[in-house]
Amino acid sequence: MFKAYKNLSRKTRAGVGIAVIAWGGAGLYLSERAEERFGLTPSEKDMEELRKYKPQIITIDKSETR
């Protein structure tokens, strides 16, 4: 598949790249609206459950001596 892509002309490869980026951008933009339309938005309970598993960053001040 990569060989077929390499055989395309420069302009065609640029067009394919732009099309893939546009497809991804459209997917990111439209997925949120699809979630709302089909009733798949997370509830507050779901969001709180996800927050439990989110890693936390703890900073340590190295200027303190022991």
PyMOL Python script that loads the backbone (N, CA, C, O; Angstrom):
from pymol import cmd

cmd.read_pdbstr("""\
ATOM      1  N   MET A   1       0.834  -1.186   0.000  1.00  0.00           N
ATOM      2  CA  MET A   1       0.000   0.000   0.000  1.00  0.00           C
ATOM      3  C   MET A   1       0.885   1.258   0.000  1.00  0.00           C
ATOM      4  O   MET A   1       0.582   2.234  -0.687  1.00  0.00           O
ATOM      5  N   PHE A   2       1.979   1.227   0.775  1.00  0.00           N
ATOM      6  CA  PHE A   2       2.872   2.379   0.818  1.00  0.00           C
ATOM      7  C   PHE A   2       3.526   2.601  -0.536  1.00  0.00           C
ATOM      8  O   PHE A   2       3.763   3.739  -0.940  1.00  0.00           O
ATOM      9  N   LYS A   3       3.820   1.502  -1.243  1.00  0.00           N
ATOM     10  CA  LYS A   3       4.445   1.615  -2.563  1.00  0.00           C
ATOM     11  C   LYS A   3       3.479   2.284  -3.549  1.00  0.00           C
ATOM     12  O   LYS A   3       3.903   3.093  -4.374  1.00  0.00           O
ATOM     13  N   ALA A   4       2.215   1.960  -3.471  1.00  0.00           N
ATOM     14  CA  ALA A   4       1.213   2.582  -4.342  1.00  0.00           C
ATOM     15  C   ALA A   4       1.113   4.073  -4.039  1.00  0.00           C
ATOM     16  O   ALA A   4       0.950   4.888  -4.948  1.00  0.00           O
ATOM     17  N   TYR A   5       1.209   4.421  -2.775  1.00  0.00           N
ATOM     18  CA  TYR A   5       1.167   5.831  -2.377  1.00  0.00           C
ATOM     19  C   TYR A   5       2.392   6.564  -2.904  1.00  0.00           C
ATOM     20  O   TYR A   5       2.277   7.692  -3.383  1.00  0.00           O
ATOM     21  N   LYS A   6       3.558   5.941  -2.823  1.00  0.00           N
ATOM     22  CA  LYS A   6       4.797   6.559  -3.293  1.00  0.00           C
ATOM     23  C   LYS A   6       4.794   6.746  -4.813  1.00  0.00           C
ATOM     24  O   LYS A   6       5.482   7.631  -5.322  1.00  0.00           O
ATOM     25  N   ASN A   7       4.041   5.939  -5.532  1.00  0.00           N
ATOM     26  CA  ASN A   7       3.984   6.043  -6.988  1.00  0.00           C
ATOM     27  C   ASN A   7       3.100   7.192  -7.463  1.00  0.00           C
ATOM     28  O   ASN A   7       3.118   7.532  -8.646  1.00  0.00           O
ATOM     29  N   LEU A   8       2.337   7.789  -6.574  1.00  0.00           N
ATOM     30  CA  LEU A   8       1.490   8.916  -6.960  1.00  0.00           C
ATOM     31  C   LEU A   8       2.355  10.154  -7.185  1.00  0.00           C
ATOM     32  O   LEU A   8       3.464  10.263  -6.662  1.00  0.00           O
ATOM     33  N   SER A   9       1.823  11.076  -7.972  1.00  0.00           N
ATOM     34  CA  SER A   9       2.561  12.316  -8.199  1.00  0.00           C
ATOM     35  C   SER A   9       2.564  13.153  -6.911  1.00  0.00           C
ATOM     36  O   SER A   9       1.784  12.902  -5.993  1.00  0.00           O
ATOM     37  N   ARG A  10       3.439  14.132  -6.862  1.00  0.00           N
ATOM     38  CA  ARG A  10       3.561  14.983  -5.666  1.00  0.00           C
ATOM     39  C   ARG A  10       2.264  15.689  -5.327  1.00  0.00           C
ATOM     40  O   ARG A  10       1.862  15.737  -4.164  1.00  0.00           O
ATOM     41  N   LYS A  11       1.610  16.236  -6.338  1.00  0.00           N
ATOM     42  CA  LYS A  11       0.354  16.962  -6.096  1.00  0.00           C
ATOM     43  C   LYS A  11      -0.732  16.027  -5.600  1.00  0.00           C
ATOM     44  O   LYS A  11      -1.526  16.389  -4.732  1.00  0.00           O
ATOM     45  N   THR A  12      -0.764  14.818  -6.154  1.00  0.00           N
ATOM     46  CA  THR A  12      -1.779  13.856  -5.723  1.00  0.00           C
ATOM     47  C   THR A  12      -1.537  13.421  -4.286  1.00  0.00           C
ATOM     48  O   THR A  12      -2.483  13.303  -3.507  1.00  0.00           O
ATOM     49  N   ARG A  13      -0.264  13.179  -3.919  1.00  0.00           N
ATOM     50  CA  ARG A  13       0.049  12.813  -2.538  1.00  0.00           C
ATOM     51  C   ARG A  13      -0.323  13.937  -1.580  1.00  0.00           C
ATOM     52  O   ARG A  13      -0.830  13.680  -0.488  1.00  0.00           O
ATOM     53  N   ALA A  14      -0.073  15.180  -1.981  1.00  0.00           N
ATOM     54  CA  ALA A  14      -0.454  16.318  -1.144  1.00  0.00           C
ATOM     55  C   ALA A  14      -1.970  16.367  -0.984  1.00  0.00           C
ATOM     56  O   ALA A  14      -2.475  16.625   0.109  1.00  0.00           O
ATOM     57  N   GLY A  15      -2.685  16.122  -2.065  1.00  0.00           N
ATOM     58  CA  GLY A  15      -4.150  16.112  -2.008  1.00  0.00           C
ATOM     59  C   GLY A  15      -4.670  15.010  -1.098  1.00  0.00           C
ATOM     60  O   GLY A  15      -5.613  15.220  -0.335  1.00  0.00           O
ATOM     61  N   VAL A  16      -4.052  13.832  -1.181  1.00  0.00           N
ATOM     62  CA  VAL A  16      -4.466  12.720  -0.318  1.00  0.00           C
ATOM     63  C   VAL A  16      -4.190  13.070   1.142  1.00  0.00           C
ATOM     64  O   VAL A  16      -5.018  12.793   2.010  1.00  0.00           O
ATOM     65  N   GLY A  17      -3.041  13.672   1.421  1.00  0.00           N
ATOM     66  CA  GLY A  17      -2.716  14.063   2.790  1.00  0.00           C
ATOM     67  C   GLY A  17      -3.683  15.084   3.338  1.00  0.00           C
ATOM     68  O   GLY A  17      -4.136  14.974   4.477  1.00  0.00           O
ATOM     69  N   ILE A  18      -4.000  16.074   2.532  1.00  0.00           N
ATOM     70  CA  ILE A  18      -4.951  17.101   2.964  1.00  0.00           C
ATOM     71  C   ILE A  18      -6.329  16.494   3.191  1.00  0.00           C
ATOM     72  O   ILE A  18      -7.029  16.861   4.134  1.00  0.00           O
ATOM     73  N   ALA A  19      -6.717  15.556   2.314  1.00  0.00           N
ATOM     74  CA  ALA A  19      -8.023  14.905   2.455  1.00  0.00           C
ATOM     75  C   ALA A  19      -8.090  14.092   3.753  1.00  0.00           C
ATOM     76  O   ALA A  19      -9.116  14.096   4.433  1.00  0.00           O
ATOM     77  N   VAL A  20      -7.009  13.401   4.096  1.00  0.00           N
ATOM     78  CA  VAL A  20      -6.997  12.613   5.333  1.00  0.00           C
ATOM     79  C   VAL A  20      -7.091  13.524   6.550  1.00  0.00           C
ATOM     80  O   VAL A  20      -7.814  13.222   7.499  1.00  0.00           O
ATOM     81  N   ILE A  21      -6.368  14.629   6.527  1.00  0.00           N
ATOM     82  CA  ILE A  21      -6.427  15.574   7.645  1.00  0.00           C
ATOM     83  C   ILE A  21      -7.824  16.184   7.752  1.00  0.00           C
ATOM     84  O   ILE A  21      -8.351  16.337   8.854  1.00  0.00           O
ATOM     85  N   ALA A  22      -8.420  16.530   6.622  1.00  0.00           N
ATOM     86  CA  ALA A  22      -9.779  17.093   6.627  1.00  0.00           C
ATOM     87  C   ALA A  22     -10.785  16.069   7.151  1.00  0.00           C
ATOM     88  O   ALA A  22     -11.696  16.415   7.903  1.00  0.00           O
ATOM     89  N   TRP A  23     -10.615  14.800   6.747  1.00  0.00           N
ATOM     90  CA  TRP A  23     -11.505  13.729   7.204  1.00  0.00           C
ATOM     91  C   TRP A  23     -11.413  13.578   8.722  1.00  0.00           C
ATOM     92  O   TRP A  23     -12.434  13.433   9.395  1.00  0.00           O
ATOM     93  N   GLY A  24     -10.206  13.613   9.257  1.00  0.00           N
ATOM     94  CA  GLY A  24     -10.021  13.514  10.708  1.00  0.00           C
ATOM     95  C   GLY A  24     -10.604  14.711  11.440  1.00  0.00           C
ATOM     96  O   GLY A  24     -11.225  14.556  12.491  1.00  0.00           O
ATOM     97  N   GLY A  25     -10.407  15.910  10.887  1.00  0.00           N
ATOM     98  CA  GLY A  25     -10.962  17.114  11.506  1.00  0.00           C
ATOM     99  C   GLY A  25     -12.481  17.094  11.515  1.00  0.00           C
ATOM    100  O   GLY A  25     -13.112  17.463  12.505  1.00  0.00           O
ATOM    101  N   ALA A  26     -13.064  16.657  10.399  1.00  0.00           N
ATOM    102  CA  ALA A  26     -14.523  16.573  10.330  1.00  0.00           C
ATOM    103  C   ALA A  26     -15.044  15.545  11.327  1.00  0.00           C
ATOM    104  O   ALA A  26     -16.083  15.755  11.954  1.00  0.00           O
ATOM    105  N   GLY A  27     -14.322  14.432  11.475  1.00  0.00           N
ATOM    106  CA  GLY A  27     -14.730  13.407  12.436  1.00  0.00           C
ATOM    107  C   GLY A  27     -14.706  13.928  13.858  1.00  0.00           C
ATOM    108  O   GLY A  27     -15.616  13.654  14.640  1.00  0.00           O
ATOM    109  N   LEU A  28     -13.666  14.680  14.199  1.00  0.00           N
ATOM    110  CA  LEU A  28     -13.590  15.250  15.548  1.00  0.00           C
ATOM    111  C   LEU A  28     -14.707  16.255  15.788  1.00  0.00           C
ATOM    112  O   LEU A  28     -15.281  16.310  16.875  1.00  0.00           O
ATOM    113  N   TYR A  29     -15.009  17.045  14.771  1.00  0.00           N
ATOM    114  CA  TYR A  29     -16.048  18.066  14.913  1.00  0.00           C
ATOM    115  C   TYR A  29     -17.438  17.437  15.003  1.00  0.00           C
ATOM    116  O   TYR A  29     -18.258  17.854  15.822  1.00  0.00           O
ATOM    117  N   LEU A  30     -17.700  16.442  14.169  1.00  0.00           N
ATOM    118  CA  LEU A  30     -19.041  15.869  14.092  1.00  0.00           C
ATOM    119  C   LEU A  30     -19.317  14.814  15.164  1.00  0.00           C
ATOM    120  O   LEU A  30     -20.479  14.536  15.461  1.00  0.00           O
ATOM    121  N   SER A  31     -18.277  14.225  15.749  1.00  0.00           N
ATOM    122  CA  SER A  31     -18.513  13.167  16.727  1.00  0.00           C
ATOM    123  C   SER A  31     -19.230  13.696  17.965  1.00  0.00           C
ATOM    124  O   SER A  31     -20.065  13.001  18.543  1.00  0.00           O
ATOM    125  N   GLU A  32     -18.914  14.909  18.369  1.00  0.00           N
ATOM    126  CA  GLU A  32     -19.588  15.484  19.524  1.00  0.00           C
ATOM    127  C   GLU A  32     -21.076  15.690  19.254  1.00  0.00           C
ATOM    128  O   GLU A  32     -21.920  15.418  20.108  1.00  0.00           O
ATOM    129  N   ARG A  33     -21.377  16.167  18.070  1.00  0.00           N
ATOM    130  CA  ARG A  33     -22.789  16.363  17.718  1.00  0.00           C
ATOM    131  C   ARG A  33     -23.530  15.030  17.609  1.00  0.00           C
ATOM    132  O   ARG A  33     -24.706  14.937  17.963  1.00  0.00           O
ATOM    133  N   ALA A  34     -22.838  13.999  17.119  1.00  0.00           N
ATOM    134  CA  ALA A  34     -23.464  12.680  17.021  1.00  0.00           C
ATOM    135  C   ALA A  34     -23.745  12.121  18.409  1.00  0.00           C
ATOM    136  O   ALA A  34     -24.786  11.501  18.625  1.00  0.00           O
ATOM    137  N   GLU A  35     -22.837  12.332  19.347  1.00  0.00           N
ATOM    138  CA  GLU A  35     -23.071  11.877  20.720  1.00  0.00           C
ATOM    139  C   GLU A  35     -24.324  12.515  21.294  1.00  0.00           C
ATOM    140  O   GLU A  35     -25.146  11.840  21.914  1.00  0.00           O
ATOM    141  N   GLU A  36     -24.467  13.818  21.086  1.00  0.00           N
ATOM    142  CA  GLU A  36     -25.642  14.517  21.596  1.00  0.00           C
ATOM    143  C   GLU A  36     -26.906  14.020  20.921  1.00  0.00           C
ATOM    144  O   GLU A  36     -27.927  13.826  21.581  1.00  0.00           O
ATOM    145  N   ARG A  37     -26.851  13.815  19.632  1.00  0.00           N
ATOM    146  CA  ARG A  37     -28.038  13.411  18.881  1.00  0.00           C
ATOM    147  C   ARG A  37     -28.529  12.023  19.273  1.00  0.00           C
ATOM    148  O   ARG A  37     -29.735  11.788  19.348  1.00  0.00           O
ATOM    149  N   PHE A  38     -27.590  11.094  19.526  1.00  0.00           N
ATOM    150  CA  PHE A  38     -27.968   9.731  19.860  1.00  0.00           C
ATOM    151  C   PHE A  38     -28.064   9.495  21.356  1.00  0.00           C
ATOM    152  O   PHE A  38     -28.274   8.363  21.791  1.00  0.00           O
ATOM    153  N   GLY A  39     -27.915  10.545  22.147  1.00  0.00           N
ATOM    154  CA  GLY A  39     -28.069  10.435  23.591  1.00  0.00           C
ATOM    155  C   GLY A  39     -26.922   9.702  24.276  1.00  0.00           C
ATOM    156  O   GLY A  39     -27.139   9.023  25.280  1.00  0.00           O
ATOM    157  N   LEU A  40     -25.724   9.826  23.758  1.00  0.00           N
ATOM    158  CA  LEU A  40     -24.575   9.131  24.322  1.00  0.00           C
ATOM    159  C   LEU A  40     -23.656  10.042  25.126  1.00  0.00           C
ATOM    160  O   LEU A  40     -22.516   9.674  25.410  1.00  0.00           O
ATOM    161  N   THR A  41     -24.136  11.222  25.494  1.00  0.00           N
ATOM    162  CA  THR A  41     -23.304  12.127  26.282  1.00  0.00           C
ATOM    163  C   THR A  41     -23.173  11.560  27.696  1.00  0.00           C
ATOM    164  O   THR A  41     -24.149  11.050  28.246  1.00  0.00           O
ATOM    165  N   PRO A  42     -21.998  11.641  28.282  1.00  0.00           N
ATOM    166  CA  PRO A  42     -21.808  11.077  29.627  1.00  0.00           C
ATOM    167  C   PRO A  42     -22.546  11.893  30.677  1.00  0.00           C
ATOM    168  O   PRO A  42     -22.628  13.118  30.596  1.00  0.00           O
ATOM    169  N   SER A  43     -23.076  11.189  31.657  1.00  0.00           N
ATOM    170  CA  SER A  43     -23.763  11.866  32.759  1.00  0.00           C
ATOM    171  C   SER A  43     -22.723  12.361  33.755  1.00  0.00           C
ATOM    172  O   SER A  43     -21.535  12.055  33.646  1.00  0.00           O
ATOM    173  N   GLU A  44     -23.194  13.128  34.721  1.00  0.00           N
ATOM    174  CA  GLU A  44     -22.290  13.641  35.748  1.00  0.00           C
ATOM    175  C   GLU A  44     -21.719  12.489  36.579  1.00  0.00           C
ATOM    176  O   GLU A  44     -20.576  12.555  37.030  1.00  0.00           O
ATOM    177  N   LYS A  45     -22.504  11.450  36.778  1.00  0.00           N
ATOM    178  CA  LYS A  45     -22.042  10.270  37.511  1.00  0.00           C
ATOM    179  C   LYS A  45     -20.899   9.599  36.738  1.00  0.00           C
ATOM    180  O   LYS A  45     -19.898   9.204  37.335  1.00  0.00           O
ATOM    181  N   ASP A  46     -21.043   9.470  35.432  1.00  0.00           N
ATOM    182  CA  ASP A  46     -19.985   8.877  34.608  1.00  0.00           C
ATOM    183  C   ASP A  46     -18.715   9.715  34.651  1.00  0.00           C
ATOM    184  O   ASP A  46     -17.612   9.174  34.733  1.00  0.00           O
ATOM    185  N   MET A  47     -18.869  11.027  34.595  1.00  0.00           N
ATOM    186  CA  MET A  47     -17.706  11.912  34.624  1.00  0.00           C
ATOM    187  C   MET A  47     -16.979  11.808  35.971  1.00  0.00           C
ATOM    188  O   MET A  47     -15.749  11.825  36.014  1.00  0.00           O
ATOM    189  N   GLU A  48     -17.730  11.703  37.058  1.00  0.00           N
ATOM    190  CA  GLU A  48     -17.116  11.573  38.380  1.00  0.00           C
ATOM    191  C   GLU A  48     -16.371  10.245  38.500  1.00  0.00           C
ATOM    192  O   GLU A  48     -15.299  10.184  39.102  1.00  0.00           O
ATOM    193  N   GLU A  49     -16.932   9.193  37.933  1.00  0.00           N
ATOM    194  CA  GLU A  49     -16.267   7.893  37.956  1.00  0.00           C
ATOM    195  C   GLU A  49     -14.960   7.927  37.161  1.00  0.00           C
ATOM    196  O   GLU A  49     -13.970   7.314  37.560  1.00  0.00           O
ATOM    197  N   LEU A  50     -14.961   8.636  36.048  1.00  0.00           N
ATOM    198  CA  LEU A  50     -13.738   8.768  35.255  1.00  0.00           C
ATOM    199  C   LEU A  50     -12.679   9.583  35.987  1.00  0.00           C
ATOM    200  O   LEU A  50     -11.487   9.305  35.855  1.00  0.00           O
ATOM    201  N   ARG A  51     -13.092  10.571  36.746  1.00  0.00           N
ATOM    202  CA  ARG A  51     -12.143  11.403  37.494  1.00  0.00           C
ATOM    203  C   ARG A  51     -11.377  10.579  38.534  1.00  0.00           C
ATOM    204  O   ARG A  51     -10.240  10.906  38.874  1.00  0.00           O
ATOM    205  N   LYS A  52     -12.008   9.504  39.040  1.00  0.00           N
ATOM    206  CA  LYS A  52     -11.333   8.646  40.006  1.00  0.00           C
ATOM    207  C   LYS A  52     -10.097   7.993  39.396  1.00  0.00           C
ATOM    208  O   LYS A  52      -9.101   7.787  40.089  1.00  0.00           O
ATOM    209  N   TYR A  53     -10.152   7.668  38.122  1.00  0.00           N
ATOM    210  CA  TYR A  53      -9.076   6.944  37.469  1.00  0.00           C
ATOM    211  C   TYR A  53      -8.057   7.849  36.779  1.00  0.00           C
ATOM    212  O   TYR A  53      -7.049   7.370  36.261  1.00  0.00           O
ATOM    213  N   LYS A  54      -8.315   9.135  36.773  1.00  0.00           N
ATOM    214  CA  LYS A  54      -7.389  10.077  36.142  1.00  0.00           C
ATOM    215  C   LYS A  54      -6.135  10.199  36.989  1.00  0.00           C
ATOM    216  O   LYS A  54      -6.223  10.409  38.199  1.00  0.00           O
ATOM    217  N   PRO A  55      -4.963  10.070  36.368  1.00  0.00           N
ATOM    218  CA  PRO A  55      -3.736  10.188  37.161  1.00  0.00           C
ATOM    219  C   PRO A  55      -3.562  11.604  37.701  1.00  0.00           C
ATOM    220  O   PRO A  55      -3.938  12.579  37.049  1.00  0.00           O
ATOM    221  N   GLN A  56      -2.995  11.706  38.882  1.00  0.00           N
ATOM    222  CA  GLN A  56      -2.762  12.994  39.504  1.00  0.00           C
ATOM    223  C   GLN A  56      -1.263  13.260  39.551  1.00  0.00           C
ATOM    224  O   GLN A  56      -0.473  12.342  39.771  1.00  0.00           O
ATOM    225  N   ILE A  57      -0.879  14.488  39.349  1.00  0.00           N
ATOM    226  CA  ILE A  57       0.519  14.882  39.394  1.00  0.00           C
ATOM    227  C   ILE A  57       0.782  15.546  40.749  1.00  0.00           C
ATOM    228  O   ILE A  57       0.109  16.503  41.131  1.00  0.00           O
ATOM    229  N   ILE A  58       1.756  15.025  41.446  1.00  0.00           N
ATOM    230  CA  ILE A  58       2.126  15.587  42.739  1.00  0.00           C
ATOM    231  C   ILE A  58       3.513  16.212  42.587  1.00  0.00           C
ATOM    232  O   ILE A  58       4.464  15.550  42.172  1.00  0.00           O
ATOM    233  N   THR A  59       3.610  17.478  42.924  1.00  0.00           N
ATOM    234  CA  THR A  59       4.896  18.162  42.798  1.00  0.00           C
ATOM    235  C   THR A  59       5.617  18.137  44.128  1.00  0.00           C
ATOM    236  O   THR A  59       5.001  18.197  45.192  1.00  0.00           O
ATOM    237  N   ILE A  60       6.928  18.046  44.046  1.00  0.00           N
ATOM    238  CA  ILE A  60       7.758  18.036  45.238  1.00  0.00           C
ATOM    239  C   ILE A  60       8.729  19.183  45.114  1.00  0.00           C
ATOM    240  O   ILE A  60       9.424  19.320  44.107  1.00  0.00           O
ATOM    241  N   ASP A  61       8.776  20.010  46.147  1.00  0.00           N
ATOM    242  CA  ASP A  61       9.685  21.152  46.149  1.00  0.00           C
ATOM    243  C   ASP A  61      11.073  20.662  46.546  1.00  0.00           C
ATOM    244  O   ASP A  61      11.291  20.246  47.684  1.00  0.00           O
ATOM    245  N   LYS A  62      12.002  20.714  45.608  1.00  0.00           N
ATOM    246  CA  LYS A  62      13.360  20.209  45.859  1.00  0.00           C
ATOM    247  C   LYS A  62      14.221  21.190  46.641  1.00  0.00           C
ATOM    248  O   LYS A  62      15.319  20.827  47.064  1.00  0.00           O
ATOM    249  N   SER A  63      13.769  22.403  46.845  1.00  0.00           N
ATOM    250  CA  SER A  63      14.570  23.378  47.575  1.00  0.00           C
ATOM    251  C   SER A  63      14.604  23.092  49.071  1.00  0.00           C
ATOM    252  O   SER A  63      15.478  23.594  49.778  1.00  0.00           O
ATOM    253  N   GLU A  64      13.672  22.299  49.555  1.00  0.00           N
ATOM    254  CA  GLU A  64      13.660  21.946  50.967  1.00  0.00           C
ATOM    255  C   GLU A  64      14.762  20.929  51.238  1.00  0.00           C
ATOM    256  O   GLU A  64      14.971  20.005  50.451  1.00  0.00           O
ATOM    257  N   THR A  65      15.461  21.103  52.349  1.00  0.00           N
ATOM    258  CA  THR A  65      16.488  20.138  52.731  1.00  0.00           C
ATOM    259  C   THR A  65      15.927  19.190  53.768  1.00  0.00           C
ATOM    260  O   THR A  65      14.985  19.518  54.489  1.00  0.00           O
ATOM    261  N   ARG A  66      16.513  18.023  53.832  1.00  0.00           N
ATOM    262  CA  ARG A  66      16.004  17.009  54.773  1.00  0.00           C
ATOM    263  C   ARG A  66      16.698  17.083  56.066  1.00  0.00           C
ATOM    264  O   ARG A  66      16.398  16.307  56.973  1.00  0.00           O
TER     265      ARG A  66
END
""", "prot")
cmd.dss("prot")
cmd.show_as("cartoon", "prot")
cmd.util.cbc("prot")
cmd.orient("prot")
